[in-house]
Amino acid sequence: MIQTEEFKNQTVLITGASAGIGAAAAHAFGNRGAYVIVHYNSRREAAEQVVAGIAAAGGNGETVQADLGTQAGVRSLVDWLRDRPVDILVNNAGSLVRRTRVLEFTPELMEQVMTLNFTSAFFVAQAVLRGMVERKRGTSINVSSVAARMGGGIGALAYAAAKAAMSAMTKNLAREFGPAGIRVNTVSPGTIDTDFHRNFSTEQMLNNVKAATPLGRLGTSEEAADAIVYLCTDGARFIQGQALEVNGGFLMV
Ligand SMILES: NC(=O)c1ccc[n+]([C@@H]2O[C@H](COP(=O)([O-])OP(=O)(O)OC[C@H]3O[C@@H](n4cnc5c(N)ncnc54)[C@H](OP(=O)(O)O)[C@@H]3O)[C@@H](O)[C@H]2O)c1
């Protein structure tokens, strides 16, 4: 059920919203009255189910497909966004793609990981920022990672570097667009229990994280989504260029 009308008449674009954190954020914004654009890459049915869930709760939204690991895919989303005003952008799509050690890394894989986890977010932000400046309002969240500060696990160098670039981008955009009334912040999840880890982590790795986490467990997609939504609310109106760490105390900075 629609809980509040906090985001009524606002359109939110969430990249990578067919699963995990992005899907939870889509439901959370939908429940607060936003029109939700659910972007996906490979899981069309899952994305359509997210929109159906939002509609069943009394909200509204649509899906859009683009492979943000390729420049052609980024261009297709940027073109699709032309003349579509977006009030809130959540740059959430991301993946390790393949856990690959340094000596095995190829230029093609580096390009794909950086495009998906950083460059695409820049160009999608660029596409929506023009309209935000004209309307003198807008909010953007970049989903980074604890890996941005810690350097990433073995095989995740490019992913961690891309996420660090994402965090730096937040600060630069916050500086340039703050005077236009646009807020930009980072949400930096620790280990959140999603398909991401079913694809890229072993049970041993996850048990080690739990043991090193003061709250003694992994996070949920909803907990990461709550942080994203909070930073877009009026309650966060003086928060600009910051990173909100959502990791149960695993890393305190
Ligand atoms: N889970 C964690 O512990 C954790 C920790 C730190 C940061 N993060 C970050 O949080 C974000 C969400 O992660 P998650 O855990 O929710 O992952 P997830 O459940 O694996 O979902 C990833 C989302 O990204 C989309 N995506 C993947 N590759 C894509 C591509 N080439 N082009 C466009 N979209 C693509 C997926 O779309 P399709 O399924 O439709 O292909 C899906 O919607 C990511 O940026 C991730 O790096 C996650």
PDBQT file of the ligand as one rigid body, heavy atoms in Angstrom, charges set to zero:
ROOT
HETATM    1  N1  LIG A 301      25.326  -6.796  -2.368  1.00  0.00    +0.000 N 
HETATM    2  C1  LIG A 301      26.352  -6.216  -1.813  1.00  0.00    +0.000 C 
HETATM    3  O1  LIG A 301      26.916  -6.711  -0.828  1.00  0.00    +0.000 OA
HETATM    4  C2  LIG A 301      26.878  -4.922  -2.339  1.00  0.00    +0.000 A 
HETATM    5  C3  LIG A 301      27.902  -4.308  -1.625  1.00  0.00    +0.000 A 
HETATM    6  C4  LIG A 301      28.400  -3.099  -2.060  1.00  0.00    +0.000 A 
HETATM    7  C5  LIG A 301      27.901  -2.515  -3.201  1.00  0.00    +0.000 A 
HETATM    8  N2  LIG A 301      26.913  -3.131  -3.895  1.00  0.00    +0.000 N 
HETATM    9  C6  LIG A 301      26.431  -2.476  -5.097  1.00  0.00    +0.000 C 
HETATM   10  O2  LIG A 301      25.037  -2.334  -5.015  1.00  0.00    +0.000 OA
HETATM   11  C7  LIG A 301      24.480  -2.338  -6.339  1.00  0.00    +0.000 C 
HETATM   12  C8  LIG A 301      23.363  -3.351  -6.398  1.00  0.00    +0.000 C 
HETATM   13  O3  LIG A 301      23.903  -4.616  -6.104  1.00  0.00    +0.000 OA
HETATM   14  P1  LIG A 301      23.021  -5.879  -5.677  1.00  0.00    +0.000 P 
HETATM   15  O4  LIG A 301      23.739  -6.543  -4.580  1.00  0.00    +0.000 OA
HETATM   16  O5  LIG A 301      21.615  -5.483  -5.496  1.00  0.00    +0.000 OA
HETATM   17  O6  LIG A 301      23.243  -6.782  -6.976  1.00  0.00    +0.000 OA
HETATM   18  P2  LIG A 301      22.271  -7.771  -7.785  1.00  0.00    +0.000 P 
HETATM   19  O7  LIG A 301      21.212  -8.335  -6.920  1.00  0.00    +0.000 OA
HETATM   20  O8  LIG A 301      23.209  -8.679  -8.488  1.00  0.00    +0.000 OA
HETATM   21  O9  LIG A 301      21.584  -6.771  -8.854  1.00  0.00    +0.000 OA
HETATM   22  C9  LIG A 301      22.381  -6.110  -9.786  1.00  0.00    +0.000 C 
HETATM   23  C10 LIG A 301      21.525  -5.218 -10.657  1.00  0.00    +0.000 C 
HETATM   24  O10 LIG A 301      22.413  -4.569 -11.598  1.00  0.00    +0.000 OA
HETATM   25  C11 LIG A 301      21.987  -4.863 -12.917  1.00  0.00    +0.000 C 
HETATM   26  N3  LIG A 301      23.102  -5.079 -13.827  1.00  0.00    +0.000 N 
HETATM   27  C12 LIG A 301      24.087  -6.008 -13.740  1.00  0.00    +0.000 A 
HETATM   28  N4  LIG A 301      24.869  -5.963 -14.837  1.00  0.00    +0.000 NA
HETATM   29  C13 LIG A 301      24.339  -4.994 -15.640  1.00  0.00    +0.000 A 
HETATM   30  C14 LIG A 301      24.668  -4.493 -16.917  1.00  0.00    +0.000 A 
HETATM   31  N5  LIG A 301      25.685  -4.987 -17.644  1.00  0.00    +0.000 N 
HETATM   32  N6  LIG A 301      23.928  -3.483 -17.408  1.00  0.00    +0.000 NA
HETATM   33  C15 LIG A 301      22.893  -2.969 -16.712  1.00  0.00    +0.000 A 
HETATM   34  N7  LIG A 301      22.514  -3.416 -15.514  1.00  0.00    +0.000 NA
HETATM   35  C16 LIG A 301      23.232  -4.427 -14.989  1.00  0.00    +0.000 A 
HETATM   36  C17 LIG A 301      21.185  -6.157 -12.819  1.00  0.00    +0.000 C 
HETATM   37  O11 LIG A 301      20.265  -6.222 -13.916  1.00  0.00    +0.000 OA
HETATM   38  P3  LIG A 301      19.784  -7.631 -14.572  1.00  0.00    +0.000 P 
HETATM   39  O12 LIG A 301      19.641  -8.580 -13.421  1.00  0.00    +0.000 OA
HETATM   40  O13 LIG A 301      18.488  -7.292 -15.215  1.00  0.00    +0.000 OA
HETATM   41  O14 LIG A 301      20.820  -8.054 -15.549  1.00  0.00    +0.000 OA
HETATM   42  C18 LIG A 301      20.504  -6.008 -11.459  1.00  0.00    +0.000 C 
HETATM   43  O15 LIG A 301      19.330  -5.263 -11.590  1.00  0.00    +0.000 OA
HETATM   44  C19 LIG A 301      25.642  -2.633  -7.291  1.00  0.00    +0.000 C 
HETATM   45  O16 LIG A 301      26.147  -1.443  -7.828  1.00  0.00    +0.000 OA
HETATM   46  C20 LIG A 301      26.674  -3.267  -6.370  1.00  0.00    +0.000 C 
HETATM   47  O17 LIG A 301      27.974  -3.081  -6.859  1.00  0.00    +0.000 OA
HETATM   48  C21 LIG A 301      26.390  -4.331  -3.497  1.00  0.00    +0.000 A 
ENDROOT
TORSDOF 0
